[in-house]
Amino acid sequence: MAALILKGLSPGAALVFLITGPGDFRYGHLPDICDGGFAKDGFQAKLIDDPWMAHETCGPAALCQALDFIEQGWTP
């Protein structure tokens, strides 16, 4: 799993990415952490599910997906 936290740490001012895949031992818990934790507390949170990823640093495709979201879809 890779976690990226951008633009500060307060709700509404931060964007949180959780990048994971089915090979990660925490995979089953991360949607709850993203939606029931960060998003529920007011953070803009996005879960990126990479089908080839394990518990490791994310690859370039998943990182590009996160950066594309920042450029195209995020409104601070």
Summary of the structure (lengths in Angstrom):
residues: 76
radius of gyration: 11.9
end to end distance: 24.5
largest distance: 32.0
contacts: 211
relative contact order: 0.24
helix: 30%
strand: 25%
